[in-house]
Amino acid sequence: MFRDTKLLQQLRQNPASFAQGHEILDSIVKVFTVHSRPNHFLPWQNHPKRESTGTGFVIHDRLILTNAHCIADATYVTVKRHGSGTRYRAHVQAVGHDCDLSLLSVEDDGFWDAPTSIKPLALGPVPALQQLLMRMQDVRVLGYPTGGDNTSVTSGVVSRVEVAQYVHSASHLMAIQIDAAINPGNSGGPAMQGDEVVGVAFQNLPNADNIGYIIPTPVVSHFLSEVARYGQYRGYCSLGLMCQNLENPHLRKALAMPPGATGVLVNSVQQTSTACKFISKGDVLLEFNGVPIANDGTVHLRQRERIYFSWLITLLPTGQTARVKLLREGKVREIEVVMQPNDMLVPVHSYDKLPTYFIYAAMHTLMKQPSQQIVTLSQVLVDDVNTGYQQLQNLQVVRVNGVEVLNLAHLQQLVATPAKDGFVRFELEDDRLIAVDAVLAESAASRIADRYRVPRLASGDLATETAA
């Protein structure tokens, strides 16, 4: 039922608006998901399944837009239309975990045609604060929050537009803060101004009343354009920089910045980023693509609004060349960087991927990510072959028999060739040493698999599998 009585009164007074309201509600769907997350501590197992509900809405080409966290690690997804009692099987077509968006499709024509056909919702611009102040226009959030089965409508005003952290991925992208209630189940629902979608509900501020966040349409459009162009979402671009504001005049003078120059100081550059070859620690970023960066790290957004400069970076499509003006050792330089998404060596979050693992002598190692790897000794499955090592866990494996470990497949190859004395030696990040008798380790493999109910001693994506 409606929670927004003001909206209900307006619809009753205007029959045309009432009909339009029904069309909007017909485009809102409830999303039912069964999740089963991989158990990274016991990577051959999954956690028990759990169920959740969220919201989605129909856009072009018979696609449903919702949040990525609504369908993360999903094993089964169904959707239900407003006013319907029938669920329909849905399939994930694309997902962008960094921007917390995903696309669903429904093959059954009955979903789209009965009882009425669905009209897709159109995306609108980012609400301007000045216009909101002059017209006092509310933003209305539609969805299926916990506590009921019918569509809920809540309203509020836009508080600010800024770069914020997306909880699902820990990435930093543009977000709109509103004072409408966004509760569990609202996620993925449209935030509307008139008949246009101005954002997608996705999170709230814990321990605060009626402070919610919506994903603005520029972020949504970037996600949709990537999927349309490449058939999949490739991610937002990043320079992989950690920067410090330069609001202190003495610090600017110490860095030999010219009078009137503004910018931010580069504190570190991630080695996996494309910028690491061109930008160094100690550089001062002055401009990005011709836009000056202020000493507080912000750039002009529109009219009298400002936003953190990273937003300019995330706007660019993958493969586009960006111009960066920087100050290095007192000299101004201009460089060009081809923009790419930054693959972190150790991701903050991981979804929809099975962990890669390898068990040797009842010590199982875990790979953090499928490409360049930091390999960790996750835990020790206690057995005679590893007595005294059982307290070791969550430690990086640096070398095996003196050879630096590149990734988990490389480690698997190294342990297959023990040293001349018959031992396999593991050097850990804290300088501890593990020595394993290779013959005893091989003989213990089946015993360990039976004892701990491990179906196989290596994940299926490794080049060589050891059957338990």
N, C-alpha and C positions, 0 to 999 in steps of 0.2 A: 504494500500500500504506500501511497505518497506520504512522505514526511514533510515536504515543503508545501504548507498550506497556502502560502502566497502564490506559488506557481499554480496550484490547483484552482484558486479563485480567478486568476488571469485566464486560464484555459476555459473555464465555464463562461466567462464574459465574452470571449471571442471564439466563435465556432471554428473559424479558419485555423486559429492557433491550436485549438483542441485537436483538429484533424492532423495538423503538422506534428503535434505532440505524440499522437499515436504512431505516426510514421517513425519518429525518433525512437520511441520505446520498442517498436518492432525490430529495430536494428541492434538492440542490446541483448546479449546472450549471457547465460550463466555457464561458467566453465567448471567441470568436475574432473579432477585429476587424481590418479593413483600414482604415488611416487615410490621409488625404491632406490635409495642412495647407496653407492658402493661403500663398503666398509674399508677405509684406508688403513686401518690397523690390522685387519685380517682381509687382505685384498681379494681373496678367492671367494669371499662372501659378500652379500648385500645386507644392509640394515632391514629390519622388518618394514613392510609396506605401511604407508600412511596415506590418508586421503585429505584433500583440500578442495575448497571452492574459490572461484574468482569470477571476474567479469571480463567480457570481451565485447567488441562491437564490429559490425560489418563495414568494410571499406570496399574498394573496387575489386572486380574480377572474382567475386564470390570468396573473398578472403576475410578472415576474422583477425583483428588485431587485439592482442592482449599482452600482459607482462611476461617476460622470460621466467621470472621466479614462480609464476603460476604453473608452468609446465616443466620446470627443471627436473631432470632425472625421472621423467614421466615414463610409466609403463602402459598407461591406458588413459585416454582423454575422451570425454564426451561433452556435448554442449546442449543447452535447452533454450528455446526462444521464450521471450516475454509472453506470459499468458498461456504457455503450453505445458503439458504434462509429460511430453515425450523427449527422451534424450536421444541424441544422434552421435554416432562415432565421429570423432575428429582426428585429424592427423597434423603433426607439426611439419610445416613446410620450410620455415626458416626461423632462426633464433639468433638474437644478439644479446649475449649476457652482459656485455659492458654497458649497453644502453638500456638493458632490462625490457626488451621488446621481443615479441615473437608473432609469427603468422600461423594461423590454423586454416585448414580446409575441411569441408564436409562434402562428401561425394553424393550422399543421398539427396535426390531432387525434392523429396518430401519436406526436407528441412527448409528449403528455399521457397517453396510454393504454398505451403499450407500453414495457417488458414489464408494468409495474404502474402504476396511477394514482398521481399525485403528490399528497401532502398538504401544504398550505401550512404554513410555519413561523409561529409566533406570536411577537409582540414582548413582551418582558418589561420590568421596571423597570430603572433604573440601579442596578448593584450598590452596596450600601452597604459602606463600608470596615469598619465595626464588625462587620457580619454576616460578612464575609469573614474577619476576624481570629478570630471565635469558631468558625466552622464550617470554616475553611480550605478553602473551595470554590474550585476552579479554574475559570477561563474557558477554553473550548476553541475554537480557531480552525480552521475547516474551509475548505479551498480547494484550488487547483491551482497551487502555487508552481513556479517554474522548476526543472527538473531531473527531471521525471517527468510521466507522463500520468494517473496515478491520483490519487484523492482523498488529501489529506494532512490529518492532524489533529495540531495542536500545542496544548499547554496552558500556562497561566501564571496569575498572580494579578494583580489590579487594583492598580496602584501609586498612582494618584491620579486625581481628576476635576477638571478645570480648563478654562478658556478657553485654546485653543491656536490657532496659525495653521494653516489648511488650505493645504498647499503648492499644490494645484491652482488655487486661486482667490485665495490670499493673504488670505482672509477670516478672521475670528476668531470661532470658535464653540466650544461645549462639546465636549470630547474626553475619552476615557478612555485613560490610559496603562496598558499591560500589559507583562509581561515575557515574553510568548510571541513566538516568531519570526514576523514578518510580512515576507515576501519578495515580490519581483516575481511576479505571478501570483496571490498571495493576495488582492489587492485586490478588494473586492466580496463576499468571503465572509463568512458569519455568524460572530460570536463568541457562543458559547452557554454558558448556565449551566443545567444540566438539559436540559429540552426547550424552553426559551425563548431567543429571540434577544435578547441584551443590547447588541449593537452590530454595526457593519459594519466590517470591516478596511479600512484605506485608506492608511496610510503608516507609515514607521518613522523612527527618528532616525539620520541618517547617521553613520558612524564610531563607532557604539555597538553593543554586543552585546545582542540580544534586548530592545530597547526599541521597542515598536510602539504604534500608536494605532488606536483604533476609534471610529467615529461612534456616539454613544449614541442610544438609542431616542427621547428627546424631539426630537432633530434629525430623525430619520427620520419620526416621526409628524407633525411640522410639514410636511415635504415631501409626505407622502402626503395629508394633509388639504387642502393647497392644490390638489393635482392633482384630488382628488375633488370639491372645491367649485367650482373655476373651470375645470376641464378642462385646466389648464396650471399650471406652477409660476411664481410671480411674484417670489419672492425673500424674503430675510430683511429685516426692518425695521432701520433704523439712524437715529441722530440726526446722524451725520456729524461727531462731535466728536473733537478731540484734547485729552486731559486730562492733568493733572499731579497726582500725589499730594500730599497736604498733611500729611505726617508731621512736618514741621519746625514747632515751636511758634511761632517768630518769624515765619514766613511766615503762619501763621494769624492772628497778632496784627496783622500789617501789613494783612491783608485785612479787618480789623474783624469777625472771626467771633465770635459770642457764646460765652461759656464753655460747654464741653461739646458744642458743635456740631462735626460732622464732615462731610467731603465731599471733593470733588476740584475743582481749578481748571481752567476751560475755557481752553485755549491758542489754539484756533482752531475755526472752524465752516465746514464745506464749504458753498459757496454754492449747490450743487445740492440740499442737504438741506432738508426741510420745517422743520427747527428753526432755520434761519438767520434767520427772521423774529421769533423769540421768544427765542433764546439768543444771547448775545454773548460775545466774547472778554473775559476778566476775571471772568465770573460764576463763582460757586461752586455746584456741584450738591450739594444736601443730601439730597434724597430723590427716589426714582423710584417712582411709584404707591404712596406710603406706606411704602416700604422705605428705612430709613436707609442712606446710603452711608458707609462707614468712610473714614478718612484715607488708607488704602492702596488705596482704590478697590474694595474687596470688599463683598459683601453676604452675608447669611445664606443658605445653601443648604438644609441639613438637619442636624439634630442639631448636631454641633460642626464641620461643614464649611462653608467659605466659598468664594465664587467671584467673579470680577470682575463688576462691576455691568452690563456690557454684555449679559450673559446675560439679564437681565430685559427688556431692549429687544428682543432677538431672539426672545423667547418670544411676543411679541404678534403677532396676525394683522394683515395689511394693512388699513388703514382704521379701526382701533380708536383711541380717544382715550386718551392717557396723561397723568397728572398729574405735573408736575415742580415740586419745591420748590427754589428757588435763592436765593442771596444776591447782591444787586447794590448796590454802593455802600453797604454797611452795612445794607441793608434786605432783609428776607425777603419773597420774592414767590412766588406759586403761579401757574403757567401750565398751559395744556392744549395738547398737540401731537397732531395726527392722524398716526399712524405710517404711514410709507411706506418702501419700499426706496430706498436712496440710489444713484442713477445717477451714477457718477463721470464727470467731464468727460473724463478720459483713463483708461480702464480699465487695470488692471494686467495682466490677461490677456484674451484674446478667443478664443472657440471657436465652431465651427459657423456662422461668419459670413464671407461673402466681403468683402474690403476694397473700399471705394468709392474710385475714383481718377479722375483727369482729367489728360490729357497735353496740354500747350500749349507749342509751340516746343521740343519734346523735353525739357521739364521736367515731370516728373510729380509731382503733389501727391496726398497721401494723407489721407483723413479718418479720424480716430481712432475715431469712434463715430457710429452712424446718426442721432442726434438733435442736440443742441447740439454744435458742433464746434470743435475746434482743428485747423486745416488746416496740414499740414506739407509743405514741399518735400522730398520723399523723396530724389531724386537727379536728376542731369541726364544725359540720353542725348545724348552728344556729337554735335554737328552744326554746320554753318557758322552757323546762326541763333543759336546760344548760345555761341559762342566766348568763352572767358574766364570762363564761369560753371561749368565742369565740376567744380570742387572743392567746390561748394556741395551740402550734403546735410543732411537731418534738421533743418531750420530752420522755425520757424513763419512762415507768411505772414500778416502783420498787416493790410496794406492793399493794395488794387489801385486805382491811379489816385486815391489819396487817400481811398477809401471803405473802412471797416473790414469785413473779411471775416467773415461770420456762419457760413457753412458752405461745403462744397465746391460745392453747387449754386449758391450765391450767387456764388462765385468764377467759376464757368463763365459766369454771366450777365455779370459785370463784364468779363471778357476779350473778350466778344463786342462790347463797345462801347469801342473805343480812344479815347484822348484826341484833341483836335483836330489835334495834330501827327502823329497816326498811330502813336503809341507806346502800349504797355501797360506801366505801371510797377508793379513789385512791391516793397513795403517789407517787409523781413524782421525777425525778432525782435531781431537784433543790429545793427539800424539800417542794414544794407546795402541797397543799391538795385539792382534789376534792371530794365533797359529793353529791351523787345522790339519790333521793327518788326512791326506787325500783319499787313501784307501779306506779308512774308517768312515769317512764322510760318504763315500759311494755306497758302502754296505748299509749305512744307516738310513738311506733315502726312503726305501719302502716302509721301514719301521716307523719313521717319523710321519709319513703320509697317512698311514693307518691310524696312528695314535691321535693325530690332530684332525683327522677327517679332511685332509687336503686332497681335492680331486686331481690336481696336477701341480708339479713343483715349479712351473713357470707359466706365466700368462700367455695366452694364445698369440699375442702380437710380437713376441720375441721370435727371432729367426729359427731357433732350435727349441723344441719343447722336450721336457723330461716327463714322461708319463709316470704317474704315481702307481 
